[in-house]
Amino acid sequence: MRPVSTGCRPSTTAWPCGRCWSGTGRAGYYPGAKPIRTKLIAERGTGRLLGAQIVGEEGAAKRIDVLSVALWHETPVEELLNIDLSYAPPFSPVWDPVLIAARKTWQAVETDRARTEPG
């Protein structure tokens, strides 16, 4: 997976942090692996998940369902780092795009916190 865009604006606490990642919906070595793009938006400071987008052919519905439950329960992105998603090469890479996007979004939240905390 590779980073596509970032979005932390340090000038105001009103802007959220986010990350967008491109990868594949199944193991890259598996025949027929197609691209999938995952974007997460988190609240600055708390890291609460505010929004998610997934674009891709296969597996997008499974992944957006996971994120819609997290949104409904106001889950912090940090808690998404510990979810256990299914793995089978025909259906998912070892590190699911949701998990990678969550890790990168959490890193953006932590970087933003370090930049804005006094001291």
C-alpha positions as a printed NumPy array, in Angstrom:
array([[  0.   ,   0.   ,   0.   ],
       [  1.12 ,   3.54 ,  -0.601],
       [  0.013,   6.905,   0.778],
       [ -2.193,   8.932,  -1.512],
       [ -2.984,  12.073,   0.468],
       [ -2.849,  13.541,   3.947],
       [ -4.962,  16.103,   5.698],
       [ -3.996,  17.651,   9.029],
       [ -4.263,  21.393,   9.256],
       [ -2.341,  22.658,  12.288],
       [ -3.83 ,  26.158,  12.192],
       [ -7.156,  25.304,  13.846],
       [ -8.638,  22.5  ,  15.936],
       [-11.757,  22.518,  13.747],
       [-10.068,  20.527,  10.967],
       [ -9.852,  16.749,  11.344],
       [ -6.911,  14.476,  10.548],
       [ -7.203,  11.945,   7.784],
       [ -5.346,   9.47 ,   5.631],
       [ -6.123,   7.853,   2.306],
       [ -4.478,   4.593,   1.201],
       [ -4.453,   2.51 ,  -1.948],
       [ -3.859,  -1.212,  -1.924],
       [ -5.556,  -4.396,  -3.052],
       [ -8.667,  -6.185,  -1.849],
       [ -6.892,  -9.547,  -1.632],
       [ -3.335, -10.807,  -1.264],
       [ -1.219,  -9.1  ,  -3.937],
       [  0.245, -12.367,  -5.182],
       [ -3.208, -13.894,  -5.579],
       [ -4.582, -13.851,  -9.153],
       [ -7.146, -11.152,  -9.834],
       [ -6.151,  -8.776,  -7.025],
       [ -7.864,  -5.443,  -7.761],
       [ -7.21 ,  -2.001,  -6.3  ],
       [ -9.098,  -0.691,  -3.296],
       [ -8.806,   2.771,  -1.775],
       [ -9.593,   3.501,   1.879],
       [ -9.922,   6.918,   3.498],
       [-10.476,   7.609,   7.206],
       [-11.143,  10.933,   8.888],
       [-10.581,  11.325,  12.642],
       [-11.257,  14.097,  15.13 ],
       [ -8.159,  15.992,  16.145],
       [ -7.208,  15.486,  19.763],
       [ -9.494,  12.536,  20.55 ],
       [ -8.91 ,  10.432,  17.433],
       [-12.629,   9.566,  17.222],
       [-13.548,   8.238,  13.794],
       [-15.619,  10.869,  11.963],
       [-15.884,   9.412,   8.491],
       [-14.753,   6.716,   6.108],
       [-14.777,   6.074,   2.377],
       [-13.862,   2.958,   0.448],
       [-13.669,   2.682,  -3.32 ],
       [-13.032,  -0.66 ,  -4.963],
       [-14.62 ,  -3.611,  -6.651],
       [-14.331,  -6.606,  -4.395],
       [-14.404,  -6.489,  -0.622],
       [-15.417,  -2.83 ,  -0.369],
       [-18.845,  -3.674,   1.114],
       [-17.322,  -5.92 ,   3.806],
       [-14.888,  -3.214,   4.82 ],
       [-17.326,  -0.301,   4.862],
       [-19.633,  -2.354,   7.097],
       [-16.812,  -2.646,   9.643],
       [-16.262,   1.111,   9.542],
       [-19.977,   1.966,   9.707],
       [-20.265,   0.022,  12.981],
       [-17.218,   1.89 ,  14.311],
       [-18.805,   5.213,  13.317],
       [-22.119,   4.292,  14.944],
       [-20.355,   3.517,  18.23 ],
       [-18.13 ,   6.625,  18.054],
       [-15.037,   4.429,  18.146],
       [-11.622,   6.076,  18.396],
       [ -9.287,   5.151,  15.548],
       [ -6.878,   3.79 ,  18.161],
       [ -9.373,   1.01 ,  18.969],
       [ -9.552,   0.032,  15.297],
       [ -5.872,  -0.918,  15.521],
       [ -6.843,  -3.946,  17.616],
       [ -9.754,  -5.355,  15.621],
       [ -9.335,  -8.859,  14.262],
       [-10.476,  -9.081,  10.649],
       [-10.656, -12.3  ,   8.666],
       [ -7.734, -13.322,   6.502],
       [ -7.728, -15.627,   3.513],
       [ -5.635, -14.802,   0.409],
       [ -8.624, -14.939,  -1.984],
       [-10.485, -12.328,   0.095],
       [ -8.006, -10.175,   1.984],
       [ -4.298,  -9.361,   2.283],
       [ -2.541, -10.161,   5.575],
       [ -2.867,  -6.519,   6.625],
       [ -6.371,  -5.455,   5.671],
       [ -6.737,  -2.006,   4.044],
       [ -8.96 ,  -0.958,   6.987],
       [ -6.195,  -1.786,   9.464],
       [ -3.513,  -0.001,   7.468],
       [ -5.686,   3.104,   7.029],
       [ -6.478,   3.05 ,  10.773],
       [ -2.78 ,   2.848,  11.684],
       [ -1.841,   5.698,   9.35 ],
       [ -4.75 ,   7.843,  10.56 ],
       [ -3.806,   7.189,  14.186],
       [ -0.214,   8.194,  13.413],
       [ -1.566,  11.464,  11.971],
       [ -3.584,  12.082,  15.154],
       [ -0.563,  11.356,  17.356],
       [  1.701,  13.59 ,  15.253],
       [ -0.86 ,  16.369,  15.447],
       [ -1.158,  15.967,  19.239],
       [  2.622,  16.184,  19.662],
       [  2.721,  19.314,  17.504],
       [ -0.088,  21.109,  19.36 ],
       [  0.557,  20.076,  22.98 ],
       [  2.4  ,  22.649,  25.086],
       [  5.806,  21.728,  26.358]])
